[in-house]
């Protein structure tokens, strides 16, 4: 897509999901070293948003609203909010 070789059209839903995931990814890269930044989404988290579950499970089950909450959480951790 970035190279301009994809001619498809993405829905607003897909664009929102991509934007949020990229934001989470970038935020984690700024917060943690590479091994942890890649693994964080798959690690159990005791924070109130996750209740001992993995952030990945939270976003899969909660859809865009939970994805946005996770993005805000990551931004808050790195001092962005």
N, C-alpha and C positions, 0 to 999 in steps of 0.2 A: 504494500500500500504506500509506504513511504517513498518508494522509488517511482511511483506513478504508473505501475504496471497492472494495477487492479482497477477495473472499471465498474465494480458493483456499487450498490447503494446500501448504506446502513440506516436502520431505523433510529429514531430518537432514543429508544430504549437501549439499543446496542451501543450507540455513541456515549450515552450516559454511563453505562457499565464500563466501557473501555476507559473513559476519562477517570472514573473513580479508581479503577484498578491500577492505572498508571500512577495516579496520585499516591496511592498506598505504597506501591513499589518504590517510587522515588523517595517518599518519606522514610521508609524503612532503610533505604540505602544511606540516607543522611544520618539516621539515628545509630545504626549498628554496623559492625564489620560485616564483610560479605557472608561468611557462613551463617551468622545469626539473622542477617537481613533476609536471606533466602528461606530460612527455616521458621522464622517467627510465626508466619501465618498457619503453620502446621503444628505448633506447640500449644499444649493446654495452657490456658491463661486464667488466673484467679480473679481478674478484674471483674467489676460488677456487670460490665457489658457482656462478658463471656461465661461467667459462672462455672469456671473450671473446664470449659470446653475450648476447642480450637477456634481461633478467629475464622478459619476457613469454613468450618461447619456453620458458624454464625451467619456468614454472608451467603452461603448456599441456601440455607433455610429461610433467611430473612429477606432475601432479594435486595433491591435497590435501597430501601430505607435502612437496612442494617449495614449495607456496604458504605453508605454515607456516614453512619455512626462510627464505623471502624476507621474510615478516612479521617474524621474529626478527632478520634482518639489518637491516631498516629500523629496528626498535626499538633495536637496538644502536647504529646510527649516530647516532641522536638521543639516546643516553644513557639509554634506557628500561630497559635490562637490565644 
